[in-house]
Amino acid sequence: MTPRILIIAGSDSGGGAGIQADIKTVTMLGGHAMTAITAITAQNTLGVQGVHAIPTGMVIAQIDSVVADIGVDAIKIGMIGSVDTLNAVAARLSAPDLASVPLVFDPVMVATSGSSLADEATIAAFGPLMDRATVVTPNLPELAALGGDDAVLAHGCALLAKGGHSDDELITDHLLAIVDGEKVQLAAWQAPRINTTSTHGTGCTLASAIATGLGDGLPLEAAVARARDFVRLALHNAPGLGQGHGPMGHASVRNDGLFTGPALNQITLAAADYDQSVAFYRQLGLTQIVDSPDNGYARFEAANGVTLSIHVGEGAPGATTYLESGALDAWCAYLSRRGVRFDHQPRDEEWGWREARLTDPAGNEICLYQAAEYRRFPPWRV
C-alpha cells in the first residue's frame, strides 16, 4: 500500500526547500504526499524576502481534511509558523486518531541562506512537538539552540543529530535515544562531504524521506539510512540553479536501489578491445562515468540513470546482470529461506559495493548488490 505522508510545513516559492522539497522527496520514494501549509514564503536561492503565516485555524482544517478522507501513515513537521499554530498542531496530533502515527520533527529555525524562519518565542515553544515526535532531526546549530542532546532526549523522542554544519570533511550523523534510562547511540553514519553549494532543502528532504520510510513500515534506523542515501544522491544530482544556495536534484534520484525489492539498474558485458568498446558505447549516447583502462573496466550512464559496464582482460567475467536492493542482507536472507542457492552471500567489496552472487538456471551470472551513491557517483567518477 502506498504510504500516506502528511507534511506540515511552509511553502518555498523557489522550489528548493519546504513543502516543495517534501513533495518531491515523498513522491520519488513511492509515497503519497499530503500537505498542511503553515506559511507562504517569498524565497529563492539567495534568501527569504517575505513570510506570510497561514491562520492557525486553516492549518488545522488542512490536517482534518486529509485525515478524514485519505488517512495518514506518517507525519513530517518543518516550518511551523507561530506559537499558536505550534500548540494547536501539537494538540491535534495527540488526538486519538493520530496519536500513534510516526512523527518526524525537523525543528526549522534558519534557512540555508541564513534567513530566520522561526522567532525566539516559537523556538522556545518546540517542547510539545518534541514530546509527540518519534524522532527530531536538528542540525548542529539547531541542536545547540534546543539545549543539546540531553535536553532533546528528555522529551522521550529519538534524536538524529546531523553533522553537516561541522567543519569536518567527514560528516557524522548520530541517531540517539534513551533506552532503559540510559542515552544510547542506536547508529552512526559517516560519509565524505559533497562539494556543492546546492544544499538548499537538505534538512527538509532528509526529514521527509525518513517519514516516508516510517510510513512504509521501515524501522527507524533503516528509514534514516535510506533517507541519507536519498539526500546524498540528490546532492550529487543537483542541477546548479540560482545564484546562491541552489536546489537539490530530487528528480534525478532514480533506479538507485533505495527500496527493498530489486532494481534492475546495471549490467556488465565482456569486451575484447577496451578503446573500441568505449568508443562504441559513447557513440550510442551513453555518458562515460568510470574510465579505468589499466583494469580493462569502463562504466557508462544512460539518461534514466541505469548504468552499463564493459570489462576486458583474462579472467574477466562474461555478461553479469545486477539487481540492487536497499536492504540487501534482509533480501538475501529471505531468498535463502525459500531455497535460492548463492555462490556467495553478501560481502563488502573494495570498490564500495556490497554484493552477493548467484547463477540462474541457464548459467547466467546474477549479482545482487547494494551501492547507494557508489554506482553512479564513485570517488573516481570521470
LINPE-V417447 format. One record per pair of residues at least 24 apart in sequence whose C-alpha atoms are under 8 Angstrom apart, sorted by the first residue. I is the first residue (numbers start at 1). J is the second residue. Records with the same first field share a line. If there is no record, write none. Layout:
BEGIN
I->J / J
END
This chain:
BEGIN
2->30 / 31 / 32 / 216
3->30 / 31 / 32 / 72 / 73 / 74 / 212 / 215 / 216
4->31 / 32 / 33 / 34 / 70 / 71 / 72 / 73 / 74 / 212 / 215
5->31 / 32 / 33 / 34 / 72 / 73 / 74 / 75 / 76 / 211 / 212 / 215
6->33 / 34 / 35 / 36 / 63 / 72 / 73 / 74 / 75 / 76
7->33 / 34 / 35 / 36 / 37 / 75 / 76 / 77 / 78 / 208
8->35 / 36 / 37 / 38 / 75 / 76 / 77 / 78 / 79 / 80
9->35 / 36 / 37 / 38 / 39 / 77 / 78 / 79 / 80
10->37 / 38 / 39 / 40 / 41 / 78 / 79 / 80 / 81
11->37 / 38 / 39 / 40 / 41
12->40 / 41 / 42 / 43 / 44
13->40 / 41 / 42 / 43 / 44
14->42 / 43 / 44 / 45
15->44 / 247
16->44 / 45 / 200 / 201 / 246 / 247 / 248
17->200 / 201 / 202 / 204 / 205 / 247
18->78 / 79 / 201 / 204
21->201 / 204 / 205 / 250
22->204 / 205 / 208
24->250 / 251
25->205 / 208 / 209 / 250
26->208 / 209 / 212
28->250 / 251 / 253 / 254
29->209 / 212 / 258
31->212
34->66
35->62 / 63
36->60 / 62 / 63
37->62
38->79 / 80 / 81 / 85
39->79 / 80 / 81
44->242
45->113 / 200 / 242 / 243 / 244 / 245 / 246 / 247
46->113 / 242 / 243 / 244 / 245
47->111 / 113 / 114 / 115
48->111 / 113 / 115
53->81 / 82
54->81
55->85
56->84 / 85 / 88
59->85
60->88 / 89 / 92
72->98 / 101
73->101 / 102 / 214 / 215 / 216
74->101 / 102 / 103 / 104 / 211 / 212 / 214 / 215
75->101 / 102 / 103 / 104 / 211
76->103 / 104 / 105 / 106 / 207 / 208 / 211
77->103 / 104 / 105 / 106 / 107
78->105 / 106 / 107 / 108 / 204
79->106 / 107 / 108 / 109 / 117 / 118
80->108 / 118
81->117 / 118 / 122
82->118 / 122
83->121 / 122 / 125
86->122 / 125 / 126 / 129
87->128
90->128 / 129 / 132
93->132
94->132
99->132
102->133 / 134 / 211 / 214 / 215
103->132 / 133 / 134 / 135 / 211
104->133 / 134 / 135 / 136 / 137 / 207 / 208 / 210 / 211
105->129 / 130 / 133 / 134 / 135 / 136 / 137 / 207
106->136 / 137 / 138 / 203 / 204 / 207
107->136 / 137 / 138 / 142
108->138 / 142
109->142
111->200
112->199 / 200 / 201 / 245
113->200 / 244 / 245
127->155
130->155 / 156 / 157
131->155 / 156 / 157
132->157
133->157 / 158
134->158
135->159 / 160
136->160
137->161 / 162 / 203 / 207
138->162
139->163 / 164 / 165 / 203
140->164 / 165 / 166
141->165
153->177 / 178
164->193
168->193
169->193
175->221
186->221
187->221
194->232 / 235 / 236
196->235
197->244 / 245 / 246
198->235 / 238 / 240 / 241 / 244 / 245 / 246 / 247 / 248
199->235 / 245 / 246 / 247 / 248
200->245 / 246 / 247 / 248
201->247 / 248
202->231 / 248
205->231
206->230 / 231
226->258 / 326
229->258 / 372 / 373
230->258
232->373
233->372 / 373
236->377
252->304 / 305
253->305
254->304 / 305
255->304 / 305 / 306
256->305 / 324 / 372 / 373
257->324 / 325 / 326 / 370 / 372
258->325 / 326 / 372
259->325 / 326 / 327
260->325 / 326 / 327 / 328 / 331
261->324 / 325 / 326 / 327 / 331
262->323 / 324 / 325
263->323 / 324 / 325
264->321 / 322 / 323 / 324
265->305 / 306 / 307 / 322 / 323 / 324
266->306 / 307 / 308 / 309 / 321 / 322 / 323
267->307 / 308 / 309 / 319 / 320 / 321 / 322
268->308 / 309 / 310 / 311 / 318 / 319 / 320 / 321
269->308 / 309 / 310 / 311 / 318 / 319 / 320
270->310 / 311 / 312 / 316 / 317 / 318 / 319
271->310 / 311 / 312 / 313
272->312 / 313
273->312
274->310 / 311 / 312
277->310
278->310
288->382
289->376 / 381 / 382
290->380 / 381 / 382
291->381 / 382
301->376
305->376
307->375 / 376
318->365
319->364 / 365
320->364 / 365 / 366 / 367
321->365 / 366 / 367
322->366 / 367 / 368 / 369
323->366 / 367 / 368 / 369
324->368 / 369 / 370 / 371
325->368 / 369 / 370
326->370 / 372
327->370
328->368 / 369 / 370
332->356
END
